[in-house]
Amino acid sequence: MLRIFHNTAFDFIKWWRTAAILTLAFIALGLASFVIRPTLNYSIEFTSGTIVQLAFAQPPDVGELRRVADGVARGAEIQQFGSPTEYTVRAQGESSTSANSGAEDVGRRLAAALKQRFGDNGVRIVRTESVGPRVGAELRRGAIVAILISSLITLIYLAIRFEWRFGVAAVLATAHDVLVTMTFIKLTHLEVSLTVVAAILTLLGYSMNDTIIIFDRVREDLRQKRKESLNATLNRAINETLPRSILTHATVLAATLALLIFAGEVLRPFAWVMTFGVFVATFSSVYVAGPILLWIERKYPRKDLGAVVRSSAPAAEPQPSPRPTKAVGAR
């Protein structure tokens, strides 16, 4: 069996302050972005409206394409979709009472206007999609409920599997992952669709699994009651699970990179979130969950493991007892 990074002894925990500064700075950058523009780049599934995907025979003049699109749907958003000959036109709030008829109506009028400008063989309608305001609100609400239910099930599992100290640290680390991922989505202006929600749910399970594996090894090491600090026990557990973590993360990263490169524009936001999530899950399992567990153990120490949570400084060596002196005149 392939063994890499076997019997390592890296001191991961000592860098937790630097890691905390980096992650707080990244989150602060995301919050500043929300202050400047307080909305995410929601897809048509959440905002309601109509989206039309176009395929041109030759790369079109974007300015001319925008002029034609504005003549059909005022304020339409135009984006390049993959190759230079493919574009999408998004019209917010253009759907009618019937979503399908709304999409067909906008697509038909846009196709007629574009063919008049670029010729019959110059442009082709690839697909049209439309979502009404009520459906968009239901999808947005369903996405939030899905994330909350997933978090609740995770809490119940942790309450059964671990004691509350480990559970709180794992949940806070997972919450950190979601917050950092949302910051990444905001800063990169990724389109938030149902596939991105699926990626966030997948990231929840992936990150929690990574943290649980390390905590499970910590619990096993604590049961052996070694005379070492919890800091040392955490480093031992991370190093013991390091070969498994590297192989797992490398495999997942290879799959997400393949999606990112070859899957196309529709799945690209999902691939971006998962690729970023591999690094975030690894980071939080070591530099978020571990330090939080250390703080909880020092704040609420357990009686049976009081020696574990004390400082890692070595105890003073016992002084040798003085040798007995003979009484004067004794034989």
Phi and psi restraints in degrees (value plus and minus 20) as a CYANA .aco file:
   2 LEU   PHI     -88.5   -48.5
   2 LEU   PSI     106.2   146.2
   3 ARG   PHI    -142.1  -102.1
   3 ARG   PSI      99.5   139.5
   4 ILE   PHI    -144.9  -104.9
   4 ILE   PSI     127.9   167.9
   5 PHE   PHI      31.8    71.8
   5 PHE   PSI      26.6    66.6
   6 HIS   PHI    -107.4   -67.4
   6 HIS   PSI     118.8   158.8
   7 ASN   PHI      37.8    77.8
   7 ASN   PSI      22.1    62.1
   8 THR   PHI    -101.9   -61.9
   8 THR   PSI     143.9   183.9
   9 ALA   PHI    -162.4  -122.4
   9 ALA   PSI      27.0    67.0
  10 PHE   PHI     -94.0   -54.0
  10 PHE   PSI     122.6   162.6
  11 ASP   PHI    -114.3   -74.3
  11 ASP   PSI      67.3   107.3
  12 PHE   PHI     -93.2   -53.2
  12 PHE   PSI     -61.3   -21.3
  13 ILE   PHI     -85.3   -45.3
  13 ILE   PSI     -46.4    -6.4
  14 LYS   PHI     -85.2   -45.2
  14 LYS   PSI     -37.2     2.8
  15 TRP   PHI    -114.1   -74.1
  15 TRP   PSI      -6.8    33.2
  16 TRP   PHI     -85.9   -45.9
  16 TRP   PSI     -52.1   -12.1
  17 ARG   PHI     -86.9   -46.9
  17 ARG   PSI     -64.4   -24.4
  18 THR   PHI     -81.0   -41.0
  18 THR   PSI     -62.1   -22.1
  19 ALA   PHI     -83.8   -43.8
  19 ALA   PSI     -59.4   -19.4
  20 ALA   PHI     -84.4   -44.4
  20 ALA   PSI     -60.5   -20.5
  21 ILE   PHI     -83.7   -43.7
  21 ILE   PSI     -62.3   -22.3
  22 LEU   PHI     -84.4   -44.4
  22 LEU   PSI     -66.0   -26.0
  23 THR   PHI     -90.6   -50.6
  23 THR   PSI     -55.0   -15.0
  24 LEU   PHI     -87.6   -47.6
  24 LEU   PSI     -57.4   -17.4
  25 ALA   PHI     -84.9   -44.9
  25 ALA   PSI     -59.8   -19.8
  26 PHE   PHI     -85.8   -45.8
  26 PHE   PSI     -62.8   -22.8
  27 ILE   PHI     -85.4   -45.4
  27 ILE   PSI     -60.0   -20.0
  28 ALA   PHI     -82.1   -42.1
  28 ALA   PSI     -57.1   -17.1
  29 LEU   PHI     -83.3   -43.3
  29 LEU   PSI     -59.7   -19.7
  30 GLY   PHI     -86.6   -46.6
  30 GLY   PSI     -60.1   -20.1
  31 LEU   PHI     -83.6   -43.6
  31 LEU   PSI     -59.5   -19.5
  32 ALA   PHI     -82.6   -42.6
  32 ALA   PSI     -57.0   -17.0
  33 SER   PHI     -85.2   -45.2
  33 SER   PSI     -57.3   -17.3
  34 PHE   PHI     -87.6   -47.6
  34 PHE   PSI     -53.1   -13.1
  35 VAL   PHI     -85.7   -45.7
  35 VAL   PSI     -61.6   -21.6
  36 ILE   PHI     -89.0   -49.0
  36 ILE   PSI     -64.4   -24.4
  37 ARG   PHI    -158.0  -118.0
  37 ARG   PSI      78.8   118.8
  38 PRO   PHI     -97.6   -57.6
  38 PRO   PSI      -4.8    35.2
  39 THR   PHI    -146.1  -106.1
  39 THR   PSI     131.5   171.5
  40 LEU   PHI    -105.9   -65.9
  40 LEU   PSI     148.9   188.9
  41 ASN   PHI    -106.7   -66.7
  41 ASN   PSI      57.1    97.1
  42 TYR   PHI     -91.4   -51.4
  42 TYR   PSI     125.1   165.1
  43 SER   PHI     -98.8   -58.8
  43 SER   PSI     156.2   196.2
  44 ILE   PHI     -83.0   -43.0
  44 ILE   PSI     -41.5    -1.5
  45 GLU   PHI     -86.8   -46.8
  45 GLU   PSI     -47.5    -7.5
  46 PHE   PHI    -125.2   -85.2
  46 PHE   PSI     -42.8    -2.8
  47 THR   PHI    -119.9   -79.9
  47 THR   PSI     -36.6     3.4
  48 SER   PHI      52.3    92.3
  48 SER   PSI     125.7   165.7
  49 GLY   PHI     118.9   158.9
  49 GLY   PSI    -180.9  -140.9
  50 THR   PHI    -151.1  -111.1
  50 THR   PSI     119.2   159.2
  51 ILE   PHI    -146.5  -106.5
  51 ILE   PSI     114.3   154.3
  52 VAL   PHI    -145.1  -105.1
  52 VAL   PSI     106.9   146.9
  53 GLN   PHI    -119.9   -79.9
  53 GLN   PSI     109.9   149.9
  54 LEU   PHI    -137.5   -97.5
  54 LEU   PSI     126.8   166.8
  55 ALA   PHI    -147.1  -107.1
  55 ALA   PSI      99.6   139.6
  56 PHE   PHI    -120.7   -80.7
  56 PHE   PSI     132.6   172.6
  57 ALA   PHI     -90.8   -50.8
  57 ALA   PSI     -54.7   -14.7
  58 GLN   PHI    -151.8  -111.8
  58 GLN   PSI     133.2   173.2
  59 PRO   PHI     -75.4   -35.4
  59 PRO   PSI     102.5   142.5
  60 PRO   PHI    -103.5   -63.5
  60 PRO   PSI     147.6   187.6
  61 ASP   PHI     -98.5   -58.5
  61 ASP   PSI      95.0   135.0
  62 VAL   PHI     -82.9   -42.9
  62 VAL   PSI     -58.2   -18.2
  63 GLY   PHI     -82.1   -42.1
  63 GLY   PSI     -61.8   -21.8
  64 GLU   PHI     -87.7   -47.7
  64 GLU   PSI     -58.7   -18.7
  65 LEU   PHI     -82.5   -42.5
  65 LEU   PSI     -59.8   -19.8
  66 ARG   PHI     -86.3   -46.3
  66 ARG   PSI     -58.2   -18.2
  67 ARG   PHI     -84.3   -44.3
  67 ARG   PSI     -62.6   -22.6
  68 VAL   PHI     -86.4   -46.4
  68 VAL   PSI     -61.8   -21.8
  69 ALA   PHI     -85.0   -45.0
  69 ALA   PSI     -59.4   -19.4
  70 ASP   PHI     -85.3   -45.3
  70 ASP   PSI     -47.2    -7.2
  71 GLY   PHI     -90.2   -50.2
  71 GLY   PSI     -43.7    -3.7
  72 VAL   PHI    -113.9   -73.9
  72 VAL   PSI     -66.4   -26.4
  73 ALA   PHI    -157.6  -117.6
  73 ALA   PSI      87.1   127.1
  74 ARG   PHI     -82.4   -42.4
  74 ARG   PSI     112.6   152.6
  75 GLY   PHI      59.0    99.0
  75 GLY   PSI      -2.7    37.3
  76 ALA   PHI     -85.6   -45.6
  76 ALA   PSI     125.1   165.1
  77 GLU   PHI    -119.4   -79.4
  77 GLU   PSI     110.4   150.4
  78 ILE   PHI    -133.8   -93.8
  78 ILE   PSI     110.1   150.1
  79 GLN   PHI    -156.4  -116.4
  79 GLN   PSI     123.3   163.3
  80 GLN   PHI     -92.9   -52.9
  80 GLN   PSI     116.3   156.3
  81 PHE   PHI    -139.6   -99.6
  81 PHE   PSI      64.1   104.1
  82 GLY   PHI      66.7   106.7
  82 GLY   PSI    -126.0   -86.0
  83 SER   PHI     -97.4   -57.4
  83 SER   PSI     144.6   184.6
  84 PRO   PHI     -86.0   -46.0
  84 PRO   PSI     -30.8     9.2
  85 THR   PHI    -121.7   -81.7
  85 THR   PSI     -18.5    21.5
  86 GLU   PHI    -137.8   -97.8
  86 GLU   PSI     112.2   152.2
  87 TYR   PHI    -158.9  -118.9
  87 TYR   PSI     137.9   177.9
  88 THR   PHI    -140.4  -100.4
  88 THR   PSI     123.3   163.3
  89 VAL   PHI    -138.3   -98.3
  89 VAL   PSI      98.8   138.8
  90 ARG   PHI    -131.8   -91.8
  90 ARG   PSI     103.1   143.1
  91 ALA   PHI    -132.9   -92.9
  91 ALA   PSI      89.0   129.0
  92 GLN   PHI     -93.7   -53.7
  92 GLN   PSI     113.9   153.9
  93 GLY   PHI      49.2    89.2
  93 GLY   PSI      -1.0    39.0
  94 GLU   PHI    -112.1   -72.1
  94 GLU   PSI     -24.7    15.3
  95 SER   PHI     -95.1   -55.1
  95 SER   PSI     125.7   165.7
  96 SER   PHI    -111.1   -71.1
  96 SER   PSI    -188.4  -148.4
  97 THR   PHI     -79.7   -39.7
  97 THR   PSI     -61.4   -21.4
  98 SER   PHI    -114.4   -74.4
  98 SER   PSI      99.0   139.0
  99 ALA   PHI     -81.3   -41.3
  99 ALA   PSI     -63.5   -23.5
 100 ASN   PHI     -85.1   -45.1
 100 ASN   PSI     -64.2   -24.2
 101 SER   PHI     -86.5   -46.5
 101 SER   PSI     -53.8   -13.8
 102 GLY   PHI     -83.2   -43.2
 102 GLY   PSI     -65.1   -25.1
 103 ALA   PHI     -83.3   -43.3
 103 ALA   PSI     -63.5   -23.5
 104 GLU   PHI     -85.4   -45.4
 104 GLU   PSI     -56.5   -16.5
 105 ASP   PHI     -88.0   -48.0
 105 ASP   PSI     -68.4   -28.4
 106 VAL   PHI     -84.1   -44.1
 106 VAL   PSI     -64.1   -24.1
 107 GLY   PHI     -81.8   -41.8
 107 GLY   PSI     -60.1   -20.1
 108 ARG   PHI     -87.8   -47.8
 108 ARG   PSI     -64.8   -24.8
 109 ARG   PHI     -87.6   -47.6
 109 ARG   PSI     -58.3   -18.3
 110 LEU   PHI     -87.8   -47.8
 110 LEU   PSI     -59.8   -19.8
 111 ALA   PHI     -83.2   -43.2
 111 ALA   PSI     -61.3   -21.3
 112 ALA   PHI     -84.1   -44.1
 112 ALA   PSI     -62.1   -22.1
 113 ALA   PHI     -88.0   -48.0
 113 ALA   PSI     -59.7   -19.7
 114 LEU   PHI     -90.3   -50.3
 114 LEU   PSI     -59.7   -19.7
 115 LYS   PHI     -87.7   -47.7
 115 LYS   PSI     -51.9   -11.9
 116 GLN   PHI     -87.1   -47.1
 116 GLN   PSI     -53.0   -13.0
 117 ARG   PHI    -107.5   -67.5
 117 ARG   PSI     -62.3   -22.3
 118 PHE   PHI    -125.2   -85.2
 118 PHE   PSI     -24.0    16.0
 119 GLY   PHI      77.5   117.5
 119 GLY   PSI     138.8   178.8
 120 ASP   PHI     -83.9   -43.9
 120 ASP   PSI     -56.8   -16.8
 121 ASN   PHI    -116.4   -76.4
 121 ASN   PSI     -13.5    26.5
 122 GLY   PHI    -108.7   -68.7
 122 GLY   PSI     -37.6     2.4
 123 VAL   PHI    -168.3  -128.3
 123 VAL   PSI     128.3   168.3
 124 ARG   PHI    -158.0  -118.0
 124 ARG   PSI     117.5   157.5
 125 ILE   PHI    -102.6   -62.6
 125 ILE   PSI      94.3   134.3
 126 VAL   PHI    -101.0   -61.0
 126 VAL   PSI     -67.4   -27.4
 127 ARG   PHI    -179.2  -139.2
 127 ARG   PSI     136.3   176.3
 128 THR   PHI    -153.8  -113.8
 128 THR   PSI     115.8   155.8
 129 GLU   PHI    -153.3  -113.3
 129 GLU   PSI     126.4   166.4
 130 SER   PHI    -166.4  -126.4
 130 SER   PSI     119.5   159.5
 131 VAL   PHI    -153.4  -113.4
 131 VAL   PSI     109.3   149.3
 132 GLY   PHI     -97.6   -57.6
 132 GLY   PSI     146.4   186.4
 133 PRO   PHI     -79.8   -39.8
 133 PRO   PSI     -58.7   -18.7
 134 ARG   PHI     -88.0   -48.0
 134 ARG   PSI     -63.2   -23.2
 135 VAL   PHI     -84.7   -44.7
 135 VAL   PSI     -62.1   -22.1
 136 GLY   PHI     -80.6   -40.6
 136 GLY   PSI     -61.8   -21.8
 137 ALA   PHI     -85.5   -45.5
 137 ALA   PSI     -59.3   -19.3
 138 GLU   PHI     -86.2   -46.2
 138 GLU   PSI     -60.1   -20.1
 139 LEU   PHI     -85.9   -45.9
 139 LEU   PSI     -60.4   -20.4
 140 ARG   PHI     -84.9   -44.9
 140 ARG   PSI     -62.8   -22.8
 141 ARG   PHI     -86.4   -46.4
 141 ARG   PSI     -59.6   -19.6
 142 GLY   PHI     -84.5   -44.5
 142 GLY   PSI     -56.3   -16.3
 143 ALA   PHI     -84.8   -44.8
 143 ALA   PSI     -62.9   -22.9
 144 ILE   PHI     -84.2   -44.2
 144 ILE   PSI     -62.8   -22.8
 145 VAL   PHI     -82.9   -42.9
 145 VAL   PSI     -59.1   -19.1
 146 ALA   PHI     -82.0   -42.0
 146 ALA   PSI     -62.6   -22.6
 147 ILE   PHI     -86.5   -46.5
 147 ILE   PSI     -61.4   -21.4
 148 LEU   PHI     -86.2   -46.2
 148 LEU   PSI     -62.7   -22.7
 149 ILE   PHI     -84.5   -44.5
 149 ILE   PSI     -61.3   -21.3
 150 SER   PHI     -80.2   -40.2
 150 SER   PSI     -62.5   -22.5
 151 SER   PHI     -85.5   -45.5
 151 SER   PSI     -59.7   -19.7
 152 LEU   PHI     -85.1   -45.1
 152 LEU   PSI     -63.1   -23.1
 153 ILE   PHI     -82.6   -42.6
 153 ILE   PSI     -58.0   -18.0
 154 THR   PHI     -83.3   -43.3
 154 THR   PSI     -61.9   -21.9
 155 LEU   PHI     -81.2   -41.2
 155 LEU   PSI     -63.2   -23.2
 156 ILE   PHI     -83.6   -43.6
 156 ILE   PSI     -62.0   -22.0
 157 TYR   PHI     -82.2   -42.2
 157 TYR   PSI     -64.5   -24.5
 158 LEU   PHI     -86.0   -46.0
 158 LEU   PSI     -55.7   -15.7
 159 ALA   PHI     -83.1   -43.1
 159 ALA   PSI     -52.8   -12.8
 160 ILE   PHI    -101.5   -61.5
 160 ILE   PSI     -60.9   -20.9
 161 ARG   PHI     -98.4   -58.4
 161 ARG   PSI     -61.2   -21.2
 162 PHE   PHI    -145.4  -105.4
 162 PHE   PSI     149.4   189.4
 163 GLU   PHI     -99.1   -59.1
 163 GLU   PSI     150.7   190.7
 164 TRP   PHI     -85.1   -45.1
 164 TRP   PSI     -49.2    -9.2
 165 ARG   PHI     -82.0   -42.0
 165 ARG   PSI     -67.7   -27.7
 166 PHE   PHI     -85.9   -45.9
 166 PHE   PSI     -59.6   -19.6
 167 GLY   PHI     -83.2   -43.2
 167 GLY   PSI     -65.1   -25.1
 168 VAL   PHI     -82.4   -42.4
 168 VAL   PSI     -64.5   -24.5
 169 ALA   PHI     -82.1   -42.1
 169 ALA   PSI     -62.2   -22.2
 170 ALA   PHI     -86.8   -46.8
 170 ALA   PSI     -60.8   -20.8
 171 VAL   PHI     -86.4   -46.4
 171 VAL   PSI     -62.6   -22.6
 172 LEU   PHI     -85.5   -45.5
 172 LEU   PSI     -56.0   -16.0
 173 ALA   PHI     -85.3   -45.3
 173 ALA   PSI     -59.6   -19.6
 174 THR   PHI     -88.4   -48.4
 174 THR   PSI     -59.0   -19.0
 175 ALA   PHI     -81.4   -41.4
 175 ALA   PSI     -57.8   -17.8
 176 HIS   PHI     -80.4   -40.4
 176 HIS   PSI     -61.8   -21.8
 177 ASP   PHI     -82.2   -42.2
 177 ASP   PSI     -63.5   -23.5
 178 VAL   PHI     -84.2   -44.2
 178 VAL   PSI     -63.4   -23.4
 179 LEU   PHI     -84.2   -44.2
 179 LEU   PSI     -64.1   -24.1
 180 VAL   PHI     -87.1   -47.1
 180 VAL   PSI     -57.7   -17.7
 181 THR   PHI     -86.0   -46.0
 181 THR   PSI     -61.1   -21.1
 182 MET   PHI     -83.3   -43.3
 182 MET   PSI     -55.9   -15.9
 183 THR   PHI     -83.4   -43.4
 183 THR   PSI     -62.5   -22.5
 184 PHE   PHI     -81.5   -41.5
 184 PHE   PSI     -63.6   -23.6
 185 ILE   PHI     -82.1   -42.1
 185 ILE   PSI     -60.5   -20.5
 186 LYS   PHI     -87.5   -47.5
 186 LYS   PSI     -66.5   -26.5
 187 LEU   PHI     -88.1   -48.1
 187 LEU   PSI     -54.9   -14.9
 188 THR   PHI    -108.9   -68.9
 188 THR   PSI     -23.3    16.7
 189 HIS   PHI      38.5    78.5
 189 HIS   PSI      18.4    58.4
 190 LEU   PHI     -90.0   -50.0
 190 LEU   PSI     127.0   167.0
 191 GLU   PHI     -96.9   -56.9
 191 GLU   PSI     103.6   143.6
 192 VAL   PHI    -107.1   -67.1
 192 VAL   PSI      85.2   125.2
 193 SER   PHI    -142.6  -102.6
 193 SER   PSI    -195.9  -155.9
 194 LEU   PHI     -84.4   -44.4
 194 LEU   PSI     -50.2   -10.2
 195 THR   PHI     -88.4   -48.4
 195 THR   PSI     -53.9   -13.9
 196 VAL   PHI     -89.7   -49.7
 196 VAL   PSI     -58.4   -18.4
 197 VAL   PHI     -81.3   -41.3
 197 VAL   PSI     -60.5   -20.5
 198 ALA   PHI     -81.9   -41.9
 198 ALA   PSI     -58.3   -18.3
 199 ALA   PHI     -84.9   -44.9
 199 ALA   PSI     -59.6   -19.6
 200 ILE   PHI     -85.5   -45.5
 200 ILE   PSI     -61.5   -21.5
 201 LEU   PHI     -84.3   -44.3
 201 LEU   PSI     -60.3   -20.3
 202 THR   PHI     -83.4   -43.4
 202 THR   PSI     -59.9   -19.9
 203 LEU   PHI     -84.1   -44.1
 203 LEU   PSI     -56.5   -16.5
 204 LEU   PHI     -77.2   -37.2
 204 LEU   PSI     -69.8   -29.8
 205 GLY   PHI     -87.5   -47.5
 205 GLY   PSI     -59.1   -19.1
 206 TYR   PHI     -85.3   -45.3
 206 TYR   PSI     -66.1   -26.1
 207 SER   PHI     -86.0   -46.0
 207 SER   PSI     -63.4   -23.4
 208 MET   PHI     -83.3   -43.3
 208 MET   PSI     -59.4   -19.4
 209 ASN   PHI     -82.6   -42.6
 209 ASN   PSI     -61.5   -21.5
 210 ASP   PHI     -83.7   -43.7
 210 ASP   PSI     -61.7   -21.7
 211 THR   PHI     -87.7   -47.7
 211 THR   PSI     -60.9   -20.9
 212 ILE   PHI     -84.1   -44.1
 212 ILE   PSI     -58.3   -18.3
 213 ILE   PHI     -81.5   -41.5
 213 ILE   PSI     -63.8   -23.8
 214 ILE   PHI     -86.5   -46.5
 214 ILE   PSI     -64.4   -24.4
 215 PHE   PHI     -86.2   -46.2
 215 PHE   PSI     -53.5   -13.5
 216 ASP   PHI     -84.2   -44.2
 216 ASP   PSI     -59.0   -19.0
 217 ARG   PHI     -89.7   -49.7
 217 ARG   PSI     -55.5   -15.5
 218 VAL   PHI     -81.3   -41.3
 218 VAL   PSI     -63.4   -23.4
 219 ARG   PHI     -83.6   -43.6
 219 ARG   PSI     -60.0   -20.0
 220 GLU   PHI     -84.9   -44.9
 220 GLU   PSI     -60.4   -20.4
 221 ASP   PHI     -88.2   -48.2
 221 ASP   PSI     -55.1   -15.1
 222 LEU   PHI     -86.7   -46.7
 222 LEU   PSI     -53.6   -13.6
 223 ARG   PHI     -86.2   -46.2
 223 ARG   PSI     -43.7    -3.7
 224 GLN   PHI     -97.2   -57.2
 224 GLN   PSI     -31.7     8.3
 225 LYS   PHI      33.7    73.7
 225 LYS   PSI      30.6    70.6
 226 ARG   PHI     -91.3   -51.3
 226 ARG   PSI     132.4   172.4
 227 LYS   PHI    -106.1   -66.1
 227 LYS   PSI      53.9    93.9
 228 GLU   PHI    -166.4  -126.4
 228 GLU   PSI     141.0   181.0
 229 SER   PHI     -93.5   -53.5
 229 SER   PSI     143.1   183.1
 230 LEU   PHI     -85.2   -45.2
 230 LEU   PSI     -51.7   -11.7
 231 ASN   PHI     -76.6   -36.6
 231 ASN   PSI     -67.2   -27.2
 232 ALA   PHI     -86.9   -46.9
 232 ALA   PSI     -56.2   -16.2
 233 THR   PHI     -85.4   -45.4
 233 THR   PSI     -61.0   -21.0
 234 LEU   PHI     -83.2   -43.2
 234 LEU   PSI     -64.9   -24.9
 235 ASN   PHI     -81.7   -41.7
 235 ASN   PSI     -59.8   -19.8
 236 ARG   PHI     -81.8   -41.8
 236 ARG   PSI     -64.5   -24.5
 237 ALA   PHI     -85.2   -45.2
 237 ALA   PSI     -60.9   -20.9
 238 ILE   PHI     -84.8   -44.8
 238 ILE   PSI     -62.4   -22.4
 239 ASN   PHI     -87.2   -47.2
 239 ASN   PSI     -55.8   -15.8
 240 GLU   PHI     -88.7   -48.7
 240 GLU   PSI     -52.9   -12.9
 241 THR   PHI    -114.6   -74.6
 241 THR   PSI     -18.1    21.9
 242 LEU   PHI     -81.5   -41.5
 242 LEU   PSI     -65.4   -25.4
 243 PRO   PHI     -78.4   -38.4
 243 PRO   PSI     -63.6   -23.6
 244 ARG   PHI     -85.0   -45.0
 244 ARG   PSI     -61.7   -21.7
 245 SER   PHI     -83.8   -43.8
 245 SER   PSI     -62.6   -22.6
 246 ILE   PHI     -84.3   -44.3
 246 ILE   PSI     -64.4   -24.4
 247 LEU   PHI     -84.9   -44.9
 247 LEU   PSI     -62.6   -22.6
 248 THR   PHI     -84.9   -44.9
 248 THR   PSI     -69.1   -29.1
 249 HIS   PHI     -85.6   -45.6
 249 HIS   PSI     -57.9   -17.9
 250 ALA   PHI     -84.4   -44.4
 250 ALA   PSI     -59.0   -19.0
 251 THR   PHI     -86.4   -46.4
 251 THR   PSI     -66.9   -26.9
 252 VAL   PHI     -84.1   -44.1
 252 VAL   PSI     -60.9   -20.9
 253 LEU   PHI     -83.8   -43.8
 253 LEU   PSI     -57.9   -17.9
 254 ALA   PHI     -82.7   -42.7
 254 ALA   PSI     -61.3   -21.3
 255 ALA   PHI     -86.6   -46.6
 255 ALA   PSI     -63.6   -23.6
 256 THR   PHI     -88.7   -48.7
 256 THR   PSI     -56.1   -16.1
 257 LEU   PHI     -86.5   -46.5
 257 LEU   PSI     -55.1   -15.1
 258 ALA   PHI     -83.7   -43.7
 258 ALA   PSI     -62.2   -22.2
 259 LEU   PHI     -83.5   -43.5
 259 LEU   PSI     -60.8   -20.8
 260 LEU   PHI     -83.2   -43.2
 260 LEU   PSI     -56.0   -16.0
 261 ILE   PHI    -108.8   -68.8
 261 ILE   PSI     -59.7   -19.7
 262 PHE   PHI    -132.4   -92.4
 262 PHE   PSI     -32.3     7.7
 263 ALA   PHI     -98.5   -58.5
 263 ALA   PSI     -39.8     0.2
 264 GLY   PHI      79.7   119.7
 264 GLY   PSI     156.4   196.4
 265 GLU   PHI     -90.1   -50.1
 265 GLU   PSI     -50.8   -10.8
 266 VAL   PHI     -85.4   -45.4
 266 VAL   PSI     -62.5   -22.5
 267 LEU   PHI    -113.2   -73.2
 267 LEU   PSI     -22.3    17.7
 268 ARG   PHI     -83.0   -43.0
 268 ARG   PSI     -61.8   -21.8
 269 PRO   PHI     -79.9   -39.9
 269 PRO   PSI     -59.6   -19.6
 270 PHE   PHI     -79.6   -39.6
 270 PHE   PSI     -65.2   -25.2
 271 ALA   PHI     -86.1   -46.1
 271 ALA   PSI     -58.0   -18.0
 272 TRP   PHI     -82.9   -42.9
 272 TRP   PSI     -65.8   -25.8
 273 VAL   PHI     -83.4   -43.4
 273 VAL   PSI     -62.3   -22.3
 274 MET   PHI     -89.4   -49.4
 274 MET   PSI     -58.4   -18.4
 275 THR   PHI     -83.2   -43.2
 275 THR   PSI     -66.1   -26.1
 276 PHE   PHI     -84.1   -44.1
 276 PHE   PSI     -55.9   -15.9
 277 GLY   PHI     -85.8   -45.8
 277 GLY   PSI     -49.8    -9.8
 278 VAL   PHI     -80.0   -40.0
 278 VAL   PSI     -64.2   -24.2
 279 PHE   PHI     -92.2   -52.2
 279 PHE   PSI     -58.9   -18.9
 280 VAL   PHI     -85.9   -45.9
 280 VAL   PSI     -63.1   -23.1
 281 ALA   PHI     -82.5   -42.5
 281 ALA   PSI     -61.5   -21.5
 282 THR   PHI     -84.4   -44.4
 282 THR   PSI     -64.1   -24.1
 283 PHE   PHI     -81.6   -41.6
 283 PHE   PSI     -68.7   -28.7
 284 SER   PHI     -89.9   -49.9
 284 SER   PSI     -52.7   -12.7
 285 SER   PHI     -83.6   -43.6
 285 SER   PSI     -50.7   -10.7
 286 VAL   PHI    -116.6   -76.6
 286 VAL   PSI     -70.1   -30.1
 287 TYR   PHI    -122.2   -82.2
 287 TYR   PSI     -21.6    18.4
 288 VAL   PHI    -136.5   -96.5
 288 VAL   PSI     -75.9   -35.9
 289 ALA   PHI     -83.8   -43.8
 289 ALA   PSI     -63.8   -23.8
 290 GLY   PHI     -82.0   -42.0
 290 GLY   PSI     -75.0   -35.0
 291 PRO   PHI     -80.1   -40.1
 291 PRO   PSI     -55.3   -15.3
 292 ILE   PHI     -84.8   -44.8
 292 ILE   PSI     -61.5   -21.5
 293 LEU   PHI     -82.6   -42.6
 293 LEU   PSI     -60.2   -20.2
 294 LEU   PHI     -80.1   -40.1
 294 LEU   PSI     -64.3   -24.3
 295 TRP   PHI     -84.4   -44.4
 295 TRP   PSI     -63.0   -23.0
 296 ILE   PHI     -84.6   -44.6
 296 ILE   PSI     -61.2   -21.2
 297 GLU   PHI     -85.6   -45.6
 297 GLU   PSI     -55.6   -15.6
 298 ARG   PHI     -96.7   -56.7
 298 ARG   PSI     -51.5   -11.5
 299 LYS   PHI     -96.8   -56.8
 299 LYS   PSI     -60.1   -20.1
 300 TYR   PHI    -149.0  -109.0
 300 TYR   PSI      52.8    92.8
 301 PRO   PHI     -88.6   -48.6
 301 PRO   PSI     129.0   169.0
 302 ARG   PHI    -107.8   -67.8
 302 ARG   PSI     122.6   162.6
 303 LYS   PHI     -86.2   -46.2
 303 LYS   PSI     -57.7   -17.7
 304 ASP   PHI     -96.9   -56.9
 304 ASP   PSI     -34.5     5.5
 305 LEU   PHI    -146.9  -106.9
 305 LEU   PSI      17.1    57.1
 306 GLY   PHI     -82.9   -42.9
 306 GLY   PSI     -54.2   -14.2
 307 ALA   PHI     -89.1   -49.1
 307 ALA   PSI     -43.4    -3.4
 308 VAL   PHI     -91.2   -51.2
 308 VAL   PSI     -55.0   -15.0
 309 VAL   PHI    -112.9   -72.9
 309 VAL   PSI     -19.5    20.5
 310 ARG   PHI     -97.3   -57.3
 310 ARG   PSI     152.0   192.0
 311 SER   PHI     -79.4   -39.4
 311 SER   PSI     130.5   170.5
 312 SER   PHI    -102.6   -62.6
 312 SER   PSI     -15.8    24.2
 313 ALA   PHI     -86.5   -46.5
 313 ALA   PSI     117.4   157.4
 314 PRO   PHI     -87.5   -47.5
 314 PRO   PSI     124.5   164.5
 315 ALA   PHI     -91.8   -51.8
 315 ALA   PSI     133.9   173.9
 316 ALA   PHI     -86.7   -46.7
 316 ALA   PSI     120.1   160.1
 317 GLU   PHI     -91.2   -51.2
 317 GLU   PSI     119.8   159.8
 318 PRO   PHI     -85.5   -45.5
 318 PRO   PSI     118.7   158.7
 319 GLN   PHI     -98.7   -58.7
 319 GLN   PSI     119.0   159.0
 320 PRO   PHI     -86.8   -46.8
 320 PRO   PSI     120.4   160.4
 321 SER   PHI     -89.2   -49.2
 321 SER   PSI     124.2   164.2
 322 PRO   PHI     -84.3   -44.3
 322 PRO   PSI     121.5   161.5
 323 ARG   PHI     -90.4   -50.4
 323 ARG   PSI     119.2   159.2
 324 PRO   PHI     -86.5   -46.5
 324 PRO   PSI     118.9   158.9
 325 THR   PHI    -117.5   -77.5
 325 THR   PSI     125.9   165.9
 326 LYS   PHI     -99.1   -59.1
 326 LYS   PSI     126.1   166.1
 327 ALA   PHI     -91.0   -51.0
 327 ALA   PSI     127.9   167.9
 328 VAL   PHI     -81.9   -41.9
 328 VAL   PSI     109.3   149.3
 329 GLY   PHI      68.3   108.3
 329 GLY   PSI     -24.0    16.0
 330 ALA   PHI     -97.1   -57.1
 330 ALA   PSI     127.0   167.0
